[in-house]
Amino acid sequence: MDQYVESNFDLEHFIRGYFAKKPIRIEVMFDFLNESLLKQVAEFGSKVLHLTSTAHAQNYLFLEDNTGVE
């Protein structure tokens, strides 16, 4: 059975708060990485795309459904 480490650190709140203090407007989106979102980014682009996952495997990108389940 795989072991996953989960943190209680509220990353979304921290990041939104950090950018809210900046003198420029920055839009931040947090979402599950699923096929639909990946296609949207591929088609329309993104200035910055940061992927964070609790599932790691070399040479693989794990996609989730709309509830965050792989």
C-alpha positions as CSV (number, residue, x, y, z in Angstrom):
1,M,0.0,0.0,0.0
2,D,1.3,3.4,-0.9
3,Q,2.0,5.9,1.9
4,Y,1.1,9.5,1.3
5,V,2.1,12.4,3.5
6,E,-0.4,15.1,3.8
7,S,0.3,18.5,5.3
8,N,-2.1,20.8,7.1
9,F,-0.2,23.8,5.7
10,D,-2.7,26.0,3.8
11,L,-0.7,26.7,0.7
12,E,-3.5,28.3,-1.2
13,H,-4.2,30.9,1.5
14,F,-0.5,31.6,1.9
15,I,0.0,32.2,-1.9
16,R,-3.1,34.3,-2.3
17,G,-2.1,36.5,0.7
18,Y,1.4,36.9,-0.6
19,F,0.3,38.1,-4.0
20,A,-2.5,40.3,-2.5
21,K,0.2,42.4,-0.9
22,K,2.0,43.1,-4.2
23,P,1.5,46.4,-6.2
24,I,0.5,44.5,-9.3
25,R,-2.6,42.4,-10.1
26,I,-1.9,38.7,-10.3
27,E,-4.5,36.1,-10.9
28,V,-3.9,32.7,-9.2
29,M,-6.0,29.6,-9.8
30,F,-5.9,26.3,-7.9
31,D,-7.5,23.3,-9.5
32,F,-7.2,19.6,-9.9
33,L,-5.0,18.6,-12.9
34,N,-7.3,16.6,-15.1
35,E,-7.4,16.0,-18.9
36,S,-9.8,18.9,-19.5
37,L,-7.6,21.4,-17.7
38,L,-4.4,20.1,-19.3
39,K,-6.0,20.5,-22.8
40,Q,-7.1,24.1,-21.9
41,V,-3.6,25.1,-20.8
42,A,-2.2,23.5,-24.0
43,E,-4.7,25.3,-26.2
44,F,-4.7,28.8,-24.6
45,G,-1.4,28.8,-22.8
46,S,-0.5,30.0,-19.3
47,K,2.1,32.5,-18.1
48,V,3.2,30.2,-15.3
49,L,2.1,26.7,-14.6
50,H,3.2,25.0,-11.3
51,L,2.2,21.4,-10.7
52,T,2.3,19.9,-7.2
53,S,1.3,16.3,-6.5
54,T,1.3,13.8,-3.7
55,A,1.9,11.0,-6.2
56,H,5.3,10.7,-7.7
57,A,6.7,8.4,-10.4
58,Q,9.6,9.1,-12.7
59,N,8.5,9.8,-16.3
60,Y,4.7,10.1,-15.4
61,L,2.3,12.9,-14.9
62,F,-0.7,11.9,-12.8
63,L,-4.1,13.3,-13.7
64,E,-7.0,13.6,-11.3
65,D,-10.7,13.6,-11.8
66,N,-12.8,16.5,-10.6
67,T,-12.6,15.5,-7.0
68,G,-8.8,15.0,-6.9
69,V,-8.8,11.2,-7.1
70,E,-6.3,9.7,-9.5
